[in-house]
């Protein structure tokens, strides 16, 4: 199973690309639990909600992993929960990073906020490009600090589509080689 994560700031095309990748390559796509949570709890989200949101995201991911698809496409993962918690509330439950680091991800497609317009959808809260760039930089820093496989996706919508598809195709076609040692 190959696991691809779309990461980065809001309104950079993560959900759109996740759906496109699933349509093109198959596999299972896992959405953003926080969107479901907000729809079910139409109020301002608070720091106390973060553990429930993170557990929900992990549950959705684990359910998909249990099906052992050849390709698992995650619209997001706990990094988003960590960064939003820190951005909105100045704090984050410690266990989120520990839990995130326990899991294996083959590729992170980190989407830049540059070159695409922000679109309001009733849940987004960072219309400022500077805010989205800060979120992008924090995402990039965390992924780099933790040696996570990463491909930065930039450009207009067509360029993003082409770059993301090429990166996933390369991942799918990559053959793992194993050496077997036989002892006598």
SULURZI-V791081 format. One record per residue. N is the residue number from 0. RES is the residue in one letter. D_FIRST is the distance of its C-alpha to the first C-alpha in whole Angstrom. Layout:
BEGIN
n=N res=RES d_first=D_FIRST
n=N res=RES d_first=D_FIRST
END
This chain:
BEGIN
n=0 res=X d_first=0
n=1 res=X d_first=4
n=2 res=X d_first=6
n=3 res=X d_first=10
n=4 res=X d_first=13
n=5 res=X d_first=16
n=6 res=X d_first=19
n=7 res=X d_first=23
n=8 res=X d_first=26
n=9 res=X d_first=27
n=10 res=X d_first=28
n=11 res=X d_first=26
n=12 res=X d_first=24
n=13 res=X d_first=21
n=14 res=X d_first=21
n=15 res=X d_first=22
n=16 res=X d_first=19
n=17 res=X d_first=16
n=18 res=X d_first=18
n=19 res=X d_first=19
n=20 res=X d_first=15
n=21 res=X d_first=14
n=22 res=X d_first=17
n=23 res=X d_first=16
n=24 res=X d_first=13
n=25 res=X d_first=12
n=26 res=X d_first=9
n=27 res=X d_first=11
n=28 res=X d_first=13
n=29 res=X d_first=14
n=30 res=X d_first=18
n=31 res=X d_first=20
n=32 res=X d_first=22
n=33 res=X d_first=25
n=34 res=X d_first=26
n=35 res=X d_first=26
n=36 res=X d_first=28
n=37 res=X d_first=30
n=38 res=X d_first=31
n=39 res=X d_first=32
n=40 res=X d_first=34
n=41 res=X d_first=36
n=42 res=X d_first=37
n=43 res=X d_first=37
n=44 res=X d_first=34
n=45 res=X d_first=35
n=46 res=X d_first=34
n=47 res=X d_first=34
n=48 res=X d_first=31
n=49 res=X d_first=28
n=50 res=X d_first=27
n=51 res=X d_first=27
n=52 res=X d_first=25
n=53 res=X d_first=23
n=54 res=X d_first=22
n=55 res=X d_first=22
n=56 res=X d_first=19
n=57 res=X d_first=17
n=58 res=X d_first=18
n=59 res=X d_first=16
n=60 res=X d_first=13
n=61 res=X d_first=13
n=62 res=X d_first=14
n=63 res=X d_first=11
n=64 res=X d_first=8
n=65 res=X d_first=11
n=66 res=X d_first=10
n=67 res=X d_first=6
n=68 res=X d_first=6
n=69 res=X d_first=4
n=70 res=X d_first=6
n=71 res=X d_first=7
n=72 res=X d_first=10
n=73 res=X d_first=13
n=74 res=X d_first=16
n=75 res=X d_first=17
n=76 res=X d_first=17
n=77 res=X d_first=19
n=78 res=X d_first=21
n=79 res=X d_first=22
n=80 res=X d_first=24
n=81 res=X d_first=25
n=82 res=X d_first=27
n=83 res=X d_first=28
n=84 res=X d_first=30
n=85 res=X d_first=31
n=86 res=X d_first=33
n=87 res=X d_first=34
n=88 res=X d_first=35
n=89 res=X d_first=35
n=90 res=X d_first=34
n=91 res=X d_first=30
n=92 res=X d_first=29
n=93 res=X d_first=28
n=94 res=X d_first=25
n=95 res=X d_first=23
n=96 res=X d_first=23
n=97 res=X d_first=22
n=98 res=X d_first=20
n=99 res=X d_first=18
n=100 res=X d_first=18
n=101 res=X d_first=16
n=102 res=X d_first=13
n=103 res=X d_first=10
n=104 res=X d_first=10
n=105 res=X d_first=9
n=106 res=X d_first=12
n=107 res=X d_first=15
n=108 res=X d_first=17
n=109 res=X d_first=20
n=110 res=X d_first=23
n=111 res=X d_first=26
n=112 res=X d_first=29
n=113 res=X d_first=31
n=114 res=X d_first=32
n=115 res=X d_first=31
n=116 res=X d_first=34
n=117 res=X d_first=33
n=118 res=X d_first=33
n=119 res=X d_first=34
n=120 res=X d_first=33
n=121 res=X d_first=35
n=122 res=X d_first=32
n=123 res=X d_first=32
n=124 res=X d_first=34
n=125 res=X d_first=34
n=126 res=X d_first=36
n=127 res=X d_first=37
n=128 res=X d_first=35
n=129 res=X d_first=36
n=130 res=X d_first=35
n=131 res=X d_first=31
n=132 res=X d_first=32
n=133 res=X d_first=32
n=134 res=X d_first=29
n=135 res=X d_first=27
n=136 res=X d_first=29
n=137 res=X d_first=28
n=138 res=X d_first=24
n=139 res=X d_first=24
n=140 res=X d_first=26
n=141 res=X d_first=24
n=142 res=X d_first=21
n=143 res=X d_first=23
n=144 res=X d_first=25
n=145 res=X d_first=21
n=146 res=X d_first=20
n=147 res=X d_first=17
n=148 res=X d_first=15
n=149 res=X d_first=17
n=150 res=X d_first=19
n=151 res=X d_first=22
n=152 res=X d_first=23
n=153 res=X d_first=26
n=154 res=X d_first=29
n=155 res=X d_first=30
n=156 res=X d_first=27
n=157 res=X d_first=27
n=158 res=X d_first=26
n=159 res=X d_first=24
n=160 res=X d_first=22
n=161 res=X d_first=22
n=162 res=X d_first=21
n=163 res=X d_first=18
n=164 res=X d_first=17
n=165 res=X d_first=18
n=166 res=X d_first=16
n=167 res=X d_first=13
n=168 res=X d_first=14
n=169 res=X d_first=14
n=170 res=X d_first=11
n=171 res=X d_first=9
n=172 res=X d_first=12
n=173 res=X d_first=12
n=174 res=X d_first=12
n=175 res=X d_first=12
n=176 res=X d_first=15
n=177 res=X d_first=16
n=178 res=X d_first=20
n=179 res=X d_first=21
n=180 res=X d_first=24
n=181 res=X d_first=27
n=182 res=X d_first=30
n=183 res=X d_first=33
END
